[in-house]
Amino acid sequence: MTTAADILDRCDELARHSSLPNGLIERVYLSPEHAAVNALAAEWMTAAGLATWQDAAGNQCGRLEGATPGLPALLLGSHLDTVPAAGRYDGILGVLLAIAVAERLAQSGRPLPFALEVAAFGDEEGTRFGTTLLGSRALAGTWQNEWWGRLDANGVSLDAAYRAFGLDPALIGEAARTPVELIGYLEAHIEQGAVLDDAGLALGVVSSIAGARRFQVVIEGAARHSGTPWALRRDALAGASEVILAIERIAREADLIGTVGHLALFPDAVNVIPGRVEFSLDLRGEFDPQRDRAWALIEQTAEQICERRGLTLTSVQTHGAPAAHCSPHLRAAVATGIRLAGGESSPTTLFSMAGHDAMAIAALTDIGMLFVRCLGGVSHHPDESVTEADVAVALDAFEAAVLALADQYDADEMDSEYDARAALR
C-alpha cells in the first residue's frame, strides 16, 4: 500500500524529469519530460488497480469501476507540468494523492456507488504556450481552436507540438467529457499561501478560486535626452510608475490581488527618458463583479494619469477566467474527510487566490478542493516544502472525503440516475 513516504519519493522521482540543469525543475506541455512523467503516472495507476489511458490532449488518466461497470465517475486530479525553476509539489502532490486514494479503495474491496477516475493533467501552468489550463480545458470540453496557432519561445506552434508528441489535433474533441459521465471533481493541492502554516494547521477546505483577468498595458510618451527640462518631458516610465502604484492602492481597497509581474521599457538606456513602457497586470478576486469594477477604476485612473502627463495608454486583455465556487456538498465531504482524519472539528475554510485545474472543470461538473499546508506558503519556487506527516493526514482525509460522498449515494439510485442522464445524451 502506498504511504506518505512513498508519495514523497515519487515527487522526487518526477522532479528528475526536467529540462533544466543543476537540479532545477521545468516540465512543460508536450515535451519529452511530459511524456516521461505520463509513463510513470500510468505505471503507478496500473499498480493501483486502475485501467489507464492517455487522452487526446495528453492527459494521463485512470479509472476504477464502481459497484457496476459504466457508472458515472468521481474525478480526482491535478497537474504534472511546472513553471520554470519550480518546486516539486505544486500539482504533483495532488496527482499522487489521487492515485494513492484509488489504490486504497481498490484494495479495500468496498464497492463504490460511482466509478473513481484520476486525471494527471498535462498543462495547467501555461508555461510553454502562454495559455493556462490546456489539459483540463480539453477534458471540460472548452477547448478553443484559436489556440492551435499559439507559438512557444522557439516558434513551435501548439498544432506542431501536438503532432510531434504523437497526438492528432483533429481528435482533440475526444478528450472532452460530458456532465452525465461525472458526479463531481475533487482536487488536493498545496496551499499557495501561508494561512494554514500561520495557523498551525495541516489541511483546509477551499471555498472558491479567484477569477482572474490579465492585461498587457502600454504607455507611450517621448524618448528624449536625459537632460531634457521637466516641462518638455513625456516620461513613460514615470507615468507607468504612478499607474502601478494606483493599481496597488485600488486593488488593496477592493480586497483584491493586483500584480504587475512583467515590465519592459524602451529604449532602455541610462541617459534616455523612456518613451514606451509595457507591463502586465494580473487582477484576481473572489467575486467577478467586484474584480471588474476595480478594473474599470484602474483603467479610468490610468487614463487620467496619462492625460495629465501627456502620455497615451492602451490595454489589451490577454486572459480571462471566472471565479469558481466549490459546491456545498463537496465542501462538506472535504470537511468530513479532515475531521475523520483527525483534524479540527470545524475545519478551516480558505479562499484560493491561485488558479487550479478545478477552475476549468467547474464548467463541466461540481468541484471541491482540499488544501495541504506548504511551509511558509512558498510555491512556484525550489523551496516549496511539505512534511511527511501532513501528506499522511492529507491521504487519510482525501480517502475519507471520497467515502463520505459514497455514503451519500446508493448504487441502485446511481444506476437509475445514470440511465436517466444517458437518455439525455
C-alpha positions as CSV (number, residue, x, y, z in Angstrom):
1,M,0.0,0.0,0.0
2,T,1.4,3.4,-0.9
3,T,2.4,5.5,2.1
4,A,3.1,9.2,2.5
5,A,6.8,8.4,2.4
6,D,6.2,6.7,-1.0
7,I,4.4,9.7,-2.3
8,L,7.3,12.0,-1.3
9,D,9.7,9.6,-3.0
10,R,7.6,9.7,-6.1
11,C,7.6,13.5,-6.0
12,D,11.4,13.3,-6.0
13,E,11.4,10.8,-8.9
14,L,9.2,13.1,-11.0
15,A,11.4,16.0,-10.2
16,R,14.3,14.3,-12.0
17,H,12.4,14.7,-15.3
18,S,13.3,18.3,-16.1
19,S,14.6,20.4,-19.0
20,L,16.7,22.5,-16.6
21,P,20.2,21.6,-15.3
22,N,21.6,21.7,-11.8
23,G,18.6,20.1,-10.1
24,L,16.2,22.9,-11.1
25,I,12.7,21.8,-12.3
26,E,10.9,22.8,-15.5
27,R,8.5,20.4,-17.2
28,V,6.3,21.9,-20.0
29,Y,3.4,20.6,-22.0
30,L,4.1,18.2,-24.9
31,S,7.8,17.9,-24.1
32,P,9.9,14.7,-23.6
33,E,9.7,15.3,-19.9
34,H,5.9,15.4,-20.1
35,A,5.9,12.0,-21.9
36,A,8.3,10.6,-19.2
37,V,6.1,11.6,-16.3
38,N,2.9,10.4,-18.0
39,A,4.6,7.0,-18.3
40,L,5.4,7.0,-14.6
41,A,1.9,8.0,-13.7
42,A,0.5,5.3,-15.9
43,E,2.7,2.8,-14.2
44,W,1.6,3.9,-10.7
45,M,-2.1,3.9,-11.8
46,T,-1.8,0.4,-13.2
47,A,-0.2,-0.8,-10.0
48,A,-3.0,0.9,-8.0
49,G,-5.6,-1.2,-10.0
50,L,-6.8,1.4,-12.5
51,A,-7.4,0.9,-16.2
52,T,-5.2,3.6,-17.8
53,W,-5.1,5.7,-21.0
54,Q,-3.6,8.9,-22.3
55,D,-6.4,11.1,-23.7
56,A,-6.4,13.2,-26.9
57,A,-5.0,16.2,-25.0
58,G,-2.0,14.3,-23.5
59,N,-3.6,14.0,-20.0
60,Q,-2.8,10.7,-18.3
61,C,-6.0,9.1,-17.0
62,G,-7.0,6.1,-15.0
63,R,-10.4,4.5,-13.9
64,L,-11.5,2.2,-11.2
65,E,-15.0,0.9,-11.8
66,G,-17.7,1.2,-9.2
67,A,-20.2,-1.4,-8.0
68,T,-21.3,-2.0,-11.6
69,P,-19.5,-1.1,-14.8
70,G,-20.2,2.2,-16.5
71,L,-21.3,4.3,-13.5
72,P,-20.6,8.0,-13.6
73,A,-17.3,8.8,-12.0
74,L,-15.9,10.9,-9.3
75,L,-12.9,12.5,-10.9
76,L,-9.7,13.2,-8.8
77,G,-6.9,15.1,-10.3
78,S,-4.3,17.8,-10.6
79,H,-1.3,18.5,-13.0
80,L,2.2,17.3,-13.6
81,D,3.6,20.3,-15.6
82,T,5.5,23.1,-13.8
83,V,6.6,26.7,-14.1
84,P,10.4,27.4,-14.6
85,A,12.6,26.7,-11.6
86,A,9.6,25.1,-9.8
87,G,9.0,23.3,-6.6
88,R,8.2,19.6,-6.6
89,Y,4.7,19.6,-5.0
90,D,2.5,22.1,-6.8
91,G,0.1,19.9,-8.8
92,I,2.2,16.8,-8.5
93,L,1.2,16.1,-4.9
94,G,-2.4,16.2,-5.8
95,V,-2.0,13.7,-8.6
96,L,0.0,11.3,-6.4
97,L,-2.6,11.6,-3.5
98,A,-5.3,10.8,-6.0
99,I,-3.6,7.6,-7.2
100,A,-2.9,6.5,-3.7
101,V,-6.6,7.0,-2.7
102,A,-7.7,5.0,-5.7
103,E,-5.3,2.2,-4.7
104,R,-6.6,2.2,-1.1
105,L,-10.2,1.9,-2.4
106,A,-9.3,-0.7,-4.9
107,Q,-7.7,-2.9,-2.3
108,S,-10.5,-2.3,0.3
109,G,-12.9,-4.3,-1.8
110,R,-15.7,-1.8,-0.9
111,P,-18.0,-1.4,-3.9
112,L,-18.5,2.3,-4.6
113,P,-21.8,3.7,-6.0
114,F,-19.8,5.6,-8.6
115,A,-16.6,4.9,-10.5
116,L,-13.4,6.6,-9.5
117,E,-11.2,8.3,-12.1
118,V,-7.8,10.0,-11.8
119,A,-6.6,12.7,-14.2
120,A,-2.9,13.9,-14.4
121,F,-3.3,17.0,-16.5
122,G,-0.6,17.8,-18.9
123,D,-0.8,21.6,-18.8
124,E,-2.1,23.8,-16.0
125,E,0.6,26.4,-15.8
126,G,0.6,27.6,-19.4
127,T,4.4,27.9,-19.3
128,R,5.1,26.8,-22.9
129,F,2.3,28.4,-24.9
130,G,1.1,31.2,-22.6
131,T,-2.4,29.8,-22.2
132,T,-3.2,28.1,-18.9
133,L,-5.3,25.0,-18.1
134,L,-5.0,23.5,-21.6
135,G,-5.2,19.9,-20.3
136,S,-8.3,20.4,-18.0
137,R,-10.0,22.7,-20.6
138,A,-9.7,19.9,-23.1
139,L,-11.3,17.5,-20.7
140,A,-14.0,20.0,-19.8
141,G,-14.9,20.5,-23.5
142,T,-14.0,24.2,-23.5
143,W,-11.0,23.9,-25.9
144,Q,-10.7,26.8,-28.4
145,N,-9.4,26.1,-31.9
146,E,-7.8,29.5,-32.0
147,W,-5.1,28.2,-29.6
148,W,-3.6,25.9,-32.3
149,G,-1.6,28.8,-33.8
150,R,0.0,29.8,-30.5
151,L,3.8,29.6,-30.6
152,D,6.3,28.7,-27.9
153,A,9.6,30.5,-27.3
154,N,11.2,28.5,-30.2
155,G,8.5,29.4,-32.7
156,V,6.9,25.9,-32.5
157,S,3.1,26.0,-32.8
158,L,0.7,24.2,-30.5
159,D,-0.5,22.3,-33.5
160,A,3.0,21.2,-34.4
161,A,3.8,20.3,-30.8
162,Y,0.7,18.0,-30.7
163,R,1.8,16.2,-33.8
164,A,5.4,15.8,-32.5
165,F,4.0,14.3,-29.3
166,G,2.1,11.7,-31.2
167,L,-1.3,13.4,-30.8
168,D,-3.8,14.3,-33.6
169,P,-5.2,17.9,-33.3
170,A,-8.3,16.8,-35.2
171,L,-9.2,14.4,-32.4
172,I,-9.0,17.0,-29.5
173,G,-12.7,16.7,-29.0
174,E,-12.3,13.1,-27.9
175,A,-10.7,14.3,-24.7
176,A,-13.9,16.1,-23.7
177,R,-16.2,14.6,-21.1
178,T,-19.9,15.2,-20.6
179,P,-21.7,16.1,-17.4
180,V,-23.6,12.8,-17.4
181,E,-20.2,11.0,-17.1
182,L,-19.2,12.6,-13.8
183,I,-20.7,13.2,-10.4
184,G,-18.0,15.7,-9.4
185,Y,-14.3,16.6,-9.2
186,L,-12.0,16.7,-6.1
187,E,-8.5,18.2,-6.2
188,A,-5.9,18.1,-3.5
189,H,-3.3,20.9,-3.8
190,I,-0.7,22.6,-1.7
191,E,-1.9,26.0,-0.3
192,Q,-0.1,28.7,-2.2
193,G,-0.2,31.0,0.7
194,A,0.6,30.8,4.5
195,V,-2.9,30.7,6.1
196,L,-2.6,27.1,7.2
197,D,1.1,27.4,8.2
198,D,0.5,30.5,10.2
199,A,-2.5,28.8,12.0
200,G,-0.5,25.6,12.6
201,L,-3.0,23.5,10.6
202,A,-2.2,20.7,8.1
203,L,-5.3,20.9,6.0
204,G,-8.1,23.3,4.9
205,V,-11.3,23.3,2.8
206,V,-11.3,25.6,-0.3
207,S,-14.4,27.7,-0.7
208,S,-13.7,29.2,-4.1
209,I,-11.0,30.0,-6.6
210,A,-10.2,33.5,-7.7
211,G,-11.5,34.8,-11.0
212,A,-8.5,36.3,-12.9
213,R,-8.2,38.8,-15.7
214,R,-4.8,39.6,-17.2
215,F,-3.9,42.6,-19.3
216,Q,-1.0,43.9,-21.4
217,V,-0.7,47.6,-20.8
218,V,1.4,50.0,-22.9
219,I,2.1,53.6,-22.0
220,E,3.8,55.8,-24.6
221,G,5.5,59.2,-24.3
222,A,8.6,60.5,-26.0
223,A,12.2,59.3,-25.8
224,R,14.4,62.3,-25.2
225,H,17.9,63.0,-23.9
226,S,18.0,62.8,-20.1
227,G,19.0,66.5,-20.0
228,T,15.5,67.5,-21.3
229,P,13.9,70.1,-19.0
230,W,11.0,69.0,-16.8
231,A,8.4,71.0,-18.7
232,L,9.3,69.2,-22.0
233,R,9.4,65.7,-20.7
234,R,6.8,63.0,-21.6
235,D,8.3,60.2,-19.4
236,A,6.5,56.9,-20.0
237,L,8.2,55.2,-17.1
238,A,7.3,57.9,-14.6
239,G,3.7,57.7,-15.7
240,A,3.8,53.9,-15.6
241,S,5.2,54.0,-12.1
242,E,2.3,56.2,-11.0
243,V,-0.2,53.9,-12.6
244,I,1.3,50.8,-11.0
245,L,1.1,52.4,-7.5
246,A,-2.6,53.3,-8.3
247,I,-3.2,49.6,-9.2
248,E,-1.8,48.6,-5.8
249,R,-4.0,51.1,-4.0
250,I,-7.2,50.3,-5.8
251,A,-6.7,46.5,-5.5
252,R,-6.0,46.8,-1.8
253,E,-9.0,49.0,-1.2
254,A,-11.2,46.5,-3.1
255,D,-9.7,43.5,-1.2
256,L,-8.3,42.1,-4.5
257,I,-4.9,41.0,-5.6
258,G,-3.3,43.0,-8.4
259,T,0.1,42.0,-9.6
260,V,2.4,43.7,-12.1
261,G,4.8,40.8,-12.9
262,H,6.5,42.0,-16.1
263,L,7.8,45.4,-17.1
264,A,9.8,46.5,-20.1
265,L,10.9,49.9,-21.1
266,F,12.3,51.3,-24.3
267,P,14.9,52.3,-25.4
268,D,16.3,51.2,-22.0
269,A,19.3,53.4,-21.9
270,V,20.8,55.2,-18.9
271,N,20.8,58.6,-20.5
272,V,17.4,58.4,-22.3
273,I,14.0,59.2,-21.0
274,P,11.8,56.1,-21.6
275,G,9.5,56.7,-24.5
276,R,7.5,53.4,-24.1
277,V,6.7,51.1,-21.2
278,E,5.0,47.8,-21.4
279,F,3.7,46.0,-18.3
280,S,1.4,43.1,-17.3
281,L,-1.4,43.2,-14.9
282,D,-2.9,40.1,-13.2
283,L,-6.1,41.0,-11.3
284,R,-7.7,38.4,-9.1
285,G,-10.8,38.4,-6.8
286,E,-13.3,36.0,-5.3
287,F,-16.2,37.7,-7.0
288,D,-16.2,38.7,-10.6
289,P,-18.3,41.9,-10.4
290,Q,-16.0,43.2,-7.7
291,R,-12.9,42.5,-9.8
292,D,-14.5,44.0,-12.9
293,R,-15.4,47.2,-11.1
294,A,-11.8,47.5,-9.8
295,W,-10.5,47.1,-13.4
296,A,-12.8,49.8,-14.6
297,L,-11.5,52.2,-11.9
298,I,-7.9,51.2,-12.7
299,E,-8.4,51.9,-16.3
300,Q,-10.1,55.3,-15.6
301,T,-7.4,56.3,-13.2
302,A,-4.6,55.3,-15.6
303,E,-6.2,57.4,-18.4
304,Q,-6.3,60.4,-16.1
305,I,-2.7,60.0,-15.1
306,C,-1.6,59.6,-18.7
307,E,-3.6,62.6,-19.9
308,R,-2.1,64.8,-17.2
309,R,1.4,63.7,-18.2
310,G,0.9,63.9,-22.0
311,L,1.1,60.1,-22.4
312,T,-1.1,57.7,-24.3
313,L,-2.4,54.5,-22.8
314,T,-3.6,51.2,-24.5
315,S,-4.5,47.9,-22.8
316,V,-5.4,44.5,-24.1
317,Q,-6.9,41.7,-22.1
318,T,-4.8,38.5,-22.6
319,H,-6.7,36.2,-20.3
320,G,-10.0,35.9,-18.5
321,A,-11.4,33.3,-16.2
322,P,-14.5,33.5,-14.0
323,A,-14.3,32.7,-10.3
324,A,-15.1,29.1,-9.5
325,H,-17.0,28.3,-6.3
326,C,-16.8,24.9,-4.7
327,S,-20.1,23.2,-4.4
328,P,-21.6,22.9,-0.9
329,H,-21.9,19.1,-0.8
330,L,-18.3,18.6,-2.0
331,R,-17.0,21.2,0.5
332,A,-18.9,19.2,3.2
333,A,-17.3,16.0,2.1
334,V,-13.8,17.5,2.3
335,A,-14.6,18.9,5.7
336,T,-15.8,15.5,6.8
337,G,-12.6,13.9,5.5
338,I,-10.5,16.3,7.5
339,R,-12.4,15.6,10.7
340,L,-12.3,11.8,10.2
341,A,-8.5,12.1,9.5
342,G,-8.0,13.6,13.0
343,G,-8.2,17.2,12.0
344,E,-10.0,20.0,13.8
345,S,-13.7,19.6,14.5
346,S,-14.5,22.7,12.4
347,P,-12.0,22.7,9.5
348,T,-10.7,26.0,8.3
349,T,-12.2,27.3,5.1
350,L,-9.9,29.2,2.7
351,F,-10.3,31.2,-0.5
352,S,-7.7,30.4,-3.2
353,M,-6.1,33.4,-5.0
354,A,-4.1,30.9,-7.1
355,G,-5.8,29.3,-10.1
356,H,-6.2,25.5,-10.4
357,D,-7.5,22.8,-12.8
358,A,-10.7,22.8,-10.8
359,M,-11.5,26.2,-12.4
360,A,-11.7,24.6,-15.8
361,I,-13.5,21.5,-14.6
362,A,-16.1,23.8,-13.0
363,A,-17.5,24.3,-16.5
364,L,-18.3,20.6,-16.6
365,T,-19.2,19.4,-13.1
366,D,-19.3,20.3,-9.4
367,I,-15.8,20.9,-7.8
368,G,-14.3,20.6,-4.4
369,M,-10.7,21.2,-3.1
370,L,-8.5,20.1,-0.2
371,F,-5.6,22.4,0.7
372,V,-2.4,20.9,2.2
373,R,-0.1,23.1,4.3
374,C,3.1,24.4,2.4
375,L,5.9,25.7,4.6
376,G,5.8,29.5,4.6
377,G,3.3,29.5,1.8
378,V,6.2,29.3,-0.7
379,S,5.2,28.0,-4.1
380,H,6.5,28.1,-7.7
381,H,10.0,28.0,-6.2
382,P,12.5,25.3,-5.4
383,D,11.9,25.9,-1.7
384,E,8.4,24.5,-1.9
385,S,8.1,22.2,1.1
386,V,5.6,19.8,2.7
387,T,6.1,17.3,5.6
388,E,5.5,13.6,5.6
389,A,3.1,13.9,8.5
390,D,1.0,16.4,6.6
391,V,1.0,14.2,3.5
392,A,-0.1,11.3,5.6
393,V,-3.1,13.1,7.1
394,A,-3.9,14.5,3.7
395,L,-4.1,11.0,2.2
396,D,-6.4,9.9,5.0
397,A,-8.6,12.9,4.6
398,F,-8.8,12.6,0.8
399,E,-9.8,9.0,1.1
400,A,-12.4,9.8,3.8
401,A,-13.8,12.6,1.6
402,V,-14.4,10.1,-1.2
403,L,-16.1,7.7,1.2
404,A,-18.2,10.5,2.6
405,L,-19.5,11.1,-0.9
406,A,-20.1,7.4,-1.3
407,D,-22.2,7.4,1.8
408,Q,-24.5,10.0,0.1
409,Y,-25.3,7.7,-2.7
410,D,-26.9,4.3,-3.1
411,A,-25.6,2.2,-6.0
412,D,-29.1,1.4,-7.3
413,E,-30.1,5.0,-7.2
414,M,-27.0,6.0,-9.0
415,D,-27.8,3.3,-11.7
416,S,-31.2,4.9,-12.2
417,E,-29.8,8.4,-12.3
418,Y,-27.1,7.3,-14.8
419,D,-29.8,5.8,-17.0
420,A,-31.8,9.0,-16.9
421,R,-28.8,11.1,-17.7
422,A,-27.8,8.8,-20.5
423,A,-31.2,9.2,-22.1
424,L,-30.4,12.9,-22.4
425,R,-27.2,12.5,-24.3
